[in-house]
Amino acid sequence: MFNKIIIPFLFIVTLVPLSINANQQINKVSEIADKTAKYAVDSYKSAMIKSLAQLVKYNTVAVEGLKATDNPEHIAFKKELKRQSESLGLEFQDKGYVVIISLGKSKERVGIITHGDIQPVNATKWAKSPFELDQTTEPGKLIARGTEDDKGPISTALYAMKAIKDKGIKLNKRLELYVYMAEESDWGPLQEYVKNNKLPQINITIDAEYPVVTAEKGYGTLKIAFNKSKTSPTFDAYISQFEGGYFGSQIPEDAKAVIENADISLLQNLMNKAQSYKGISFDLILKDKQLTITALGKSAHSSKPQEGINAIPYLADLLSATRWPSSGAGTLVNFINDNIGLGLEGKKFGNIAYSDDFMGPMTVSPTVIKQNKNNIELNINIRRPRGKSADQLRNEINHAIASWKLKNMADMTELDHYIGNPFVQGDAPQVDTLLSVFSHFTGVKNPQPISIGGGTNSRLFPNAVAFGPSMPGAEYTGHSEHEFITMKQFVLNLKMYTAVMIELAK
């Protein structure tokens, strides 16, 4: 969920009100939907866990230069999905990048949108293999890559459809579960599929949050290269290396800096300062005048930077008492401290910061530092709401970088930036039904639509909004190095997805 999205078309942004009237009466959930939801849990809780255990075995991360349709892990995953679907009496269609699992024969259709690919993992960070469903390390949690994003929702949807089939409920609309195999890396094949195929009239994505997501921030990446010194600096102390980050849509929990010509005084000063931080740890080792510092924070989805502790800016902040010589890495550290700091909204970055009353503020997070032969490349992830055009924001970014470069006589190059558009769905007819189901099964009174920082496939499907699988206010663990879904939430999702499918299709 919430990957880089390059969409050259679509983006019709509607500025109509995004929430229902506070006094509006939410429709009640039908008796058949309620009873079938309970039946689904009573009958298939264990089977759903077994289904997920099989799906997470496959490392369906994108491999550079290899199409998903040629990737052995993706092929094996789809084969397992076919086996499970057909064993449940559901129709299975493999369209290459898109798999469709269906129930019903009507020409009218309801789409349930998911994805089967995942983000990379650092296996050393996990108590067990990230491709083994871990139910014992932390009782009550189902831990593995994909449990929340998005293999858990796939298993849930399969057994919701199975329960509906068992009960012989007459559907006036065909249920179609779409599983896309490159959501985290490449939306191009899905865009092509959307252009060339007739889509369901009503759609929900189960790749975000409850109660209903009607707005999503635009994804962006700012890229700046800091040129390395051609000769070894003669300074008393300088930063020869600075690295951190794993992939662009993850708040990184690891960063590392190496300082040359360091002495015991510098070590002591940094050790004292390191003790003032909370939630992040630093390891400092001085050997032969070379000081190596590693930082360990907390990974999170980059659409929710407030849920992580970003090791890159924290390590830079640890080093902020010194104005570092321009050694490439030193310039990068100075830039981060001057323009990003420990804030999340870009308020130090020229005039780029802004906010929307419903969608919230733009967030600005350094996520990946790439080590190239002649430079160090800083990648900054932004999640932007409506309120500024892409051209205005780009100009403000360019001005801020150019001004800092001139003021500091910095040897750096501004690379191409990608600035995606926000998405707003203003008139999806199923919103009230989704709110009713959420309220009925959670007890939350008068739930309202929300906005999120990420981007889902809702943007490509007609009348689409997102519905779960994460609860509002709960920590979202997708893209982190500790991804899980609680057993309680897994079961609650089965109830709500079963009921929603019935209410939208009956």
Secondary structure as GFF3:
##gff-version 3
##sequence-region A 1 506
A	DSSP	alpha_helix	31	55	.	.	.	ID=ss1
A	DSSP	three_ten_helix	68	70	.	.	.	ID=ss2
A	DSSP	alpha_helix	72	87	.	.	.	ID=ss3
A	DSSP	beta_strand	91	94	.	.	.	ID=ss4
A	DSSP	beta_strand	98	103	.	.	.	ID=ss5
A	DSSP	beta_strand	109	115	.	.	.	ID=ss6
A	DSSP	three_ten_helix	123	125	.	.	.	ID=ss7
A	DSSP	beta_strand	141	143	.	.	.	ID=ss8
A	DSSP	alpha_helix	151	166	.	.	.	ID=ss9
A	DSSP	beta_strand	174	180	.	.	.	ID=ss10
A	DSSP	alpha_helix	188	196	.	.	.	ID=ss11
A	DSSP	beta_strand	202	205	.	.	.	ID=ss12
A	DSSP	beta_strand	208	209	.	.	.	ID=ss13
A	DSSP	beta_strand	213	216	.	.	.	ID=ss14
A	DSSP	beta_strand	218	227	.	.	.	ID=ss15
A	DSSP	beta_strand	238	244	.	.	.	ID=ss16
A	DSSP	beta_strand	250	251	.	.	.	ID=ss17
A	DSSP	beta_strand	254	260	.	.	.	ID=ss18
A	DSSP	alpha_helix	264	274	.	.	.	ID=ss19
A	DSSP	beta_strand	281	287	.	.	.	ID=ss20
A	DSSP	beta_strand	290	296	.	.	.	ID=ss21
A	DSSP	beta_strand	300	301	.	.	.	ID=ss22
A	DSSP	three_ten_helix	305	307	.	.	.	ID=ss23
A	DSSP	alpha_helix	311	318	.	.	.	ID=ss24
A	DSSP	alpha_helix	329	339	.	.	.	ID=ss25
A	DSSP	beta_strand	355	356	.	.	.	ID=ss26
A	DSSP	beta_strand	360	361	.	.	.	ID=ss27
A	DSSP	beta_strand	363	371	.	.	.	ID=ss28
A	DSSP	beta_strand	375	384	.	.	.	ID=ss29
A	DSSP	alpha_helix	390	408	.	.	.	ID=ss30
A	DSSP	beta_strand	412	414	.	.	.	ID=ss31
A	DSSP	beta_strand	418	419	.	.	.	ID=ss32
A	DSSP	beta_strand	423	424	.	.	.	ID=ss33
A	DSSP	alpha_helix	431	442	.	.	.	ID=ss34
A	DSSP	beta_strand	450	452	.	.	.	ID=ss35
A	DSSP	three_ten_helix	457	460	.	.	.	ID=ss36
A	DSSP	beta_strand	464	466	.	.	.	ID=ss37
A	DSSP	beta_strand	469	470	.	.	.	ID=ss38
A	DSSP	beta_strand	484	486	.	.	.	ID=ss39
A	DSSP	alpha_helix	487	505	.	.	.	ID=ss40
###
